[in-house]
Amino acid sequence: MKHWIEAARLRTLPLSVSGIIVGSMYALAHPTDEILTPTEVFNWRLFGFAILTTLGLQILSNFANDYGDGMKGTDNEDRIGPKRAIQSGVITPAAMKRAIIITSFLTFLSAMALIYYAFGYQHLFYSVFYLILGILAILSAIRYTVGNTAYGYRGYGDLFVFVFFGLVSTLGVNFLYSKQLDFVLVLPAMAIGFLSVGVLNLNNMRDEVSDKKVGKNTIVVKIGGEKAKKYHYFLIIGAMVLVLLFAVISEFKFDQYLFLLAYIPLTKHLITVSKNQEPRDLDPELKRVALSTFLLCILLSICMISLLSDIFVNLFLGGR
């Protein structure tokens, strides 16, 4: 069990649910005309299955990466980060393949439940669309490093992370509640996507030398370490600017800028990256950015809820 928990890479999980939290809390703070009561705004079952589905996709991606990189020989003695399960021999490729199949099945079931609680037997078009989206997400999580045409080896991993863990996660879950798109939410959705890509970029900066040797052509391998640093600055600073712009457009009050506290560790992180000369020293920064993103999303959600604080009163008292 210890080895499977390590293979699931728990440090990546808070980052994966960040978009779900922001999208859900935005729906709670901004009820539509069709929604009359706070209970109808925030469905705990919907929220729970959204979290489970996203965690399933992240764990599936981690298992698939372990399997794909392990089978391709990418995880070797040159890799700087923690040893993966197949690389170290604690889990066999056959067992990991079974785990990928089981995780895919469970994630699909969770996605089906999520779609049902969101749309019921109505909105057939939306249900079919989300079903297709769920299948694509599962396939994309697997194909990142698995197979001869793995897109992670061609530099498309950043795009996958930005789309699914930023836009789809935040905007997608919000649509499940509201049945409409609120375009101002695109700003924090993009910010979460940028920060998620930032974690991947750190990973690729750390593994640039070993990836280049085995032909894993990530963005970092293609543009080089120095340009990758500038790309990283763009991702982190861009995310902070987007969230700040969202707050201004949403007319946050002075006490609703609590989320700026999360900018402190992110700024320290940027300073660390700018001074870095040894790729292996970037490994702890992956956890810092992931947890900083999670903190930012929690604080931003609290700030959004205070826009309509009486929702919580009504939610627990059962009033309108």
LOROVEX-179429 format. One line per 10 residues: number of its first residue (from 0); their letters; for each residue y, z, x of C-alpha. Coordinates in Angstrom, 3 decimals. Layout:
<sites>
NUM> A> Y:Z:X ~ ...
</sites>
This chain:
<sites>
0> MKHWIEAARL> 0.000:0.000:0.000 ~ 2.353:0.799:2.881 ~ 1.958:-2.708:4.294 ~ 2.588:-4.367:0.921 ~ 5.750:-2.298:0.447 ~ 6.920:-3.397:3.884 ~ 6.106:-7.021:3.045 ~ 8.212:-6.714:-0.127 ~ 11.178:-5.852:2.150 ~ 12.813:-3.198:0.017
10> RTLPLSVSGI> 16.146:-3.469:1.811 ~ 16.690:-6.885:0.183 ~ 16.186:-5.651:-3.393 ~ 19.579:-3.972:-4.101 ~ 21.316:-7.210:-3.140 ~ 19.167:-9.256:-5.508 ~ 20.132:-7.235:-8.607 ~ 23.866:-7.130:-7.838 ~ 24.647:-10.189:-9.954 ~ 22.587:-8.837:-12.856
20> IVGSMYALAH> 24.596:-5.620:-12.868 ~ 27.986:-7.358:-12.780 ~ 27.042:-9.938:-15.428 ~ 25.647:-7.252:-17.729 ~ 28.582:-4.879:-17.369 ~ 31.031:-7.723:-17.945 ~ 29.264:-8.447:-21.238 ~ 29.521:-4.783:-22.172 ~ 33.232:-4.700:-21.387 ~ 34.017:-8.015:-23.132
30> PTDEILTPTE> 32.263:-8.229:-26.515 ~ 32.476:-11.563:-28.302 ~ 33.601:-12.100:-31.874 ~ 29.976:-12.413:-32.976 ~ 29.078:-8.982:-31.619 ~ 30.210:-6.125:-33.829 ~ 28.694:-3.021:-32.284 ~ 28.341:-1.806:-28.689 ~ 24.562:-1.599:-29.145 ~ 24.496:-5.323:-29.835
40> VFNWRLFGFA> 26.579:-5.945:-26.740 ~ 24.304:-4.127:-24.350 ~ 20.570:-4.466:-24.973 ~ 18.663:-2.126:-22.674 ~ 15.473:-4.176:-23.006 ~ 17.327:-7.323:-22.009 ~ 18.896:-5.525:-19.061 ~ 15.554:-4.084:-17.973 ~ 13.705:-7.392:-18.052 ~ 16.611:-9.120:-16.285
50> ILTTLGLQIL> 16.273:-6.578:-13.467 ~ 12.478:-6.928:-13.388 ~ 12.645:-10.725:-13.336 ~ 15.165:-10.757:-10.507 ~ 13.191:-8.215:-8.489 ~ 10.087:-10.307:-9.085 ~ 11.824:-13.410:-7.752 ~ 13.076:-11.559:-4.673 ~ 9.686:-10.033:-3.876 ~ 8.039:-13.406:-4.492
60> SNFANDYGDG> 10.492:-15.004:-2.087 ~ 9.780:-12.334:0.523 ~ 5.999:-12.791:0.184 ~ 6.355:-16.576:0.330 ~ 8.592:-16.373:3.414 ~ 6.053:-14.121:5.115 ~ 3.277:-16.581:4.271 ~ 5.206:-19.771:5.056 ~ 6.696:-18.632:8.350 ~ 3.422:-16.985:9.338
70> MKGTDNEDRI> 1.340:-20.104:8.708 ~ 3.866:-22.338:10.494 ~ 3.978:-20.072:13.531 ~ 7.680:-19.367:13.063 ~ 6.979:-15.641:13.172 ~ 5.961:-15.255:16.802 ~ 6.777:-13.126:19.837 ~ 10.225:-14.739:20.060 ~ 11.272:-13.413:16.635 ~ 13.795:-10.582:16.985
80> GPKRAIQSGV> 13.548:-8.920:13.569 ~ 10.820:-6.564:12.324 ~ 7.316:-8.004:12.465 ~ 6.100:-9.441:9.192 ~ 2.739:-8.732:7.596 ~ 0.874:-11.933:8.501 ~ 2.453:-12.028:11.959 ~ 1.238:-8.508:12.724 ~ -2.166:-9.089:11.092 ~ -1.967:-6.200:8.619
90> ITPAAMKRAI> -2.274:-8.635:5.676 ~ -4.395:-11.786:5.793 ~ -3.005:-15.183:4.734 ~ -5.568:-15.327:1.897 ~ -4.462:-11.945:0.556 ~ -0.800:-12.940:0.779 ~ -1.531:-16.179:-1.062 ~ -3.169:-14.195:-3.878 ~ -0.157:-11.885:-3.960 ~ 2.155:-14.884:-4.324
100> IITSFLTFLS> 0.125:-16.176:-7.280 ~ 0.027:-12.758:-8.983 ~ 3.737:-12.109:-8.389 ~ 4.590:-15.568:-9.752 ~ 2.571:-14.869:-12.909 ~ 4.106:-11.427:-13.476 ~ 7.615:-12.772:-12.848 ~ 7.002:-15.573:-15.349 ~ 5.839:-13.052:-17.977 ~ 8.956:-10.957:-17.351
110> AMALIYYAFG> 11.135:-14.058:-17.702 ~ 9.423:-14.912:-21.014 ~ 10.114:-11.406:-22.316 ~ 13.726:-11.674:-21.154 ~ 14.178:-14.963:-23.024 ~ 12.606:-13.494:-26.164 ~ 14.841:-10.413:-26.206 ~ 17.891:-12.591:-25.609 ~ 17.277:-15.327:-28.166 ~ 14.357:-14.265:-30.354
120> YQHLFYSVFY> 13.188:-17.231:-32.435 ~ 16.687:-18.647:-32.623 ~ 18.599:-20.834:-30.158 ~ 15.566:-22.959:-29.262 ~ 17.590:-25.125:-26.884 ~ 18.772:-22.087:-24.916 ~ 15.225:-20.710:-24.762 ~ 13.828:-23.979:-23.397 ~ 16.688:-24.254:-20.894 ~ 16.101:-20.730:-19.564
130> LILGILAILS> 12.357:-21.311:-19.467 ~ 12.875:-24.378:-17.268 ~ 15.388:-22.447:-15.165 ~ 12.874:-19.637:-14.688 ~ 10.147:-22.034:-13.591 ~ 12.550:-23.714:-11.148 ~ 13.534:-20.305:-9.744 ~ 9.884:-19.372:-9.164 ~ 9.090:-22.710:-7.516 ~ 12.239:-22.524:-5.396
140> AIRYTVGNTA> 11.389:-19.012:-4.219 ~ 8.008:-20.293:-3.024 ~ 9.133:-23.608:-1.561 ~ 11.762:-22.011:0.669 ~ 9.323:-21.800:3.582 ~ 5.960:-22.859:2.104 ~ 4.699:-26.421:2.470 ~ 5.537:-29.437:4.606 ~ 8.772:-30.050:2.703 ~ 10.045:-26.445:2.742
150> YGYRGYGDLF> 13.797:-26.718:2.192 ~ 14.521:-23.588:4.245 ~ 13.502:-25.609:7.293 ~ 16.065:-28.300:6.463 ~ 19.123:-26.090:6.046 ~ 19.166:-25.816:2.250 ~ 18.351:-22.113:2.035 ~ 22.034:-21.180:1.798 ~ 22.465:-23.382:-1.274 ~ 19.427:-21.851:-2.998
160> VFVFFGLVST> 20.651:-18.303:-2.379 ~ 24.189:-19.099:-3.545 ~ 23.034:-20.777:-6.756 ~ 20.256:-18.416:-7.855 ~ 21.426:-15.034:-6.546 ~ 25.097:-15.718:-7.222 ~ 25.860:-18.139:-10.051 ~ 22.597:-18.039:-12.012 ~ 22.148:-14.294:-11.630 ~ 25.669:-13.340:-12.750
170> LGVNFLYSKQ> 26.620:-16.102:-15.184 ~ 23.081:-16.548:-16.445 ~ 22.505:-12.947:-17.467 ~ 25.966:-12.718:-19.025 ~ 25.164:-15.739:-21.205 ~ 22.007:-13.992:-22.410 ~ 24.224:-11.299:-23.935 ~ 27.246:-13.286:-25.115 ~ 25.789:-16.778:-25.764 ~ 28.916:-18.231:-24.184
180> LDFVLVLPAM> 30.407:-18.886:-20.740 ~ 33.458:-16.956:-19.588 ~ 34.813:-18.955:-16.672 ~ 36.728:-16.077:-15.098 ~ 33.308:-14.573:-14.342 ~ 32.719:-17.507:-11.995 ~ 34.909:-15.683:-9.444 ~ 32.697:-12.588:-8.948 ~ 29.598:-14.784:-9.357 ~ 30.739:-16.911:-6.420
190> AIGFLSVGVL> 31.624:-13.769:-4.461 ~ 28.127:-12.335:-4.920 ~ 26.708:-15.711:-3.940 ~ 28.822:-15.768:-0.769 ~ 27.757:-12.253:0.201 ~ 24.095:-13.065:-0.467 ~ 24.387:-16.160:1.734 ~ 26.084:-13.925:4.297 ~ 22.928:-11.824:4.573 ~ 20.836:-14.964:5.039
200> NLNNMRDEVS> 23.298:-16.279:7.603 ~ 23.028:-13.032:9.576 ~ 19.261:-13.384:9.535 ~ 19.548:-16.954:10.793 ~ 22.103:-15.999:13.460 ~ 19.707:-13.331:14.702 ~ 16.789:-15.793:14.807 ~ 18.677:-18.867:16.068 ~ 16.755:-19.236:19.334 ~ 13.277:-18.725:17.857
210> DKKVGKNTIV> 14.029:-20.923:14.829 ~ 15.232:-23.739:17.055 ~ 12.024:-23.621:19.103 ~ 9.784:-24.093:16.038 ~ 11.950:-26.673:14.294 ~ 13.356:-24.452:11.546 ~ 16.690:-26.220:11.143 ~ 18.800:-23.627:9.401 ~ 22.560:-24.028:9.058 ~ 22.952:-21.857:12.163
220> VKIGGEKAKK> 20.617:-24.064:14.208 ~ 22.498:-27.159:13.041 ~ 26.038:-25.950:13.771 ~ 25.428:-23.435:16.573 ~ 26.099:-19.711:16.932 ~ 29.874:-19.821:17.411 ~ 30.509:-21.998:14.366 ~ 28.034:-19.864:12.442 ~ 30.296:-16.872:13.101 ~ 33.265:-18.731:11.597
230> YHYFLIIGAM> 31.088:-19.706:8.646 ~ 30.188:-16.034:8.276 ~ 33.856:-14.980:8.268 ~ 34.480:-17.532:5.505 ~ 31.615:-16.128:3.409 ~ 32.601:-12.454:3.674 ~ 36.383:-12.850:3.522 ~ 36.049:-15.486:0.799 ~ 33.989:-13.076:-1.298 ~ 36.573:-10.302:-0.939
240> VLVLLFAVIS> 39.397:-12.666:-1.913 ~ 37.479:-13.935:-4.970 ~ 36.825:-10.416:-6.302 ~ 40.454:-9.455:-5.739 ~ 41.581:-12.594:-7.567 ~ 39.235:-11.720:-10.433 ~ 40.831:-8.272:-10.689 ~ 44.335:-9.738:-10.775 ~ 43.451:-12.329:-13.433 ~ 41.682:-9.642:-15.481
250> EFKFDQYLFL> 44.848:-7.500:-15.263 ~ 43.171:-4.483:-13.719 ~ 45.263:-1.330:-13.714 ~ 45.993:0.562:-10.510 ~ 43.053:2.943:-10.910 ~ 40.683:0.038:-11.510 ~ 40.897:-1.140:-7.922 ~ 38.271:1.396:-6.892 ~ 36.067:-1.492:-5.775 ~ 38.318:-1.951:-2.724
260> LAYIPLTKHL> 36.452:0.959:-1.128 ~ 33.552:-1.436:-0.553 ~ 35.844:-3.577:1.590 ~ 35.845:-0.874:4.281 ~ 32.203:-1.347:5.436 ~ 32.557:-5.116:4.992 ~ 35.605:-5.137:7.262 ~ 33.794:-3.011:9.842 ~ 30.941:-5.469:9.617 ~ 33.238:-8.414:10.376
270> ITVSKNQEPR> 34.565:-6.601:13.439 ~ 31.001:-5.972:14.631 ~ 30.066:-9.646:14.204 ~ 33.196:-10.823:16.017 ~ 32.316:-8.666:19.037 ~ 28.606:-9.436:19.015 ~ 27.083:-11.162:22.036 ~ 23.428:-10.222:21.563 ~ 21.699:-11.693:18.435 ~ 19.157:-8.857:18.152
280> DLDPELKRVA> 22.029:-6.407:17.572 ~ 22.835:-8.182:14.295 ~ 19.654:-6.923:12.627 ~ 21.147:-3.620:11.321 ~ 24.044:-5.613:9.862 ~ 21.740:-7.242:7.295 ~ 21.227:-3.863:5.629 ~ 24.934:-3.027:5.893 ~ 26.031:-6.202:4.086 ~ 23.291:-5.906:1.460
290> LSTFLLCILL> 24.203:-2.291:0.629 ~ 27.946:-3.058:0.788 ~ 27.443:-5.855:-1.730 ~ 25.501:-3.533:-4.010 ~ 28.229:-0.881:-3.674 ~ 30.920:-3.465:-4.436 ~ 29.098:-4.567:-7.581 ~ 28.559:-0.999:-8.803 ~ 32.228:-0.101:-8.261 ~ 33.415:-3.374:-9.817
300> SICMISLLSD> 31.225:-2.715:-12.856 ~ 32.710:0.765:-13.262 ~ 36.186:-0.746:-13.034 ~ 35.366:-3.364:-15.666 ~ 33.931:-0.818:-18.048 ~ 37.143:1.192:-17.926 ~ 38.857:-1.819:-19.489 ~ 37.071:-0.844:-22.678 ~ 36.031:2.750:-22.035 ~ 35.552:3.662:-25.682
310> IFVNLFLGGR> 32.512:1.358:-25.731 ~ 30.558:4.071:-23.981 ~ 31.639:6.604:-26.592 ~ 30.575:4.293:-29.382 ~ 27.388:3.345:-27.589 ~ 26.137:6.906:-27.445 ~ 27.647:8.074:-30.725 ~ 26.446:5.026:-32.611 ~ 29.823:4.111:-34.115 ~ 31.619:0.822:-34.362
</sites>
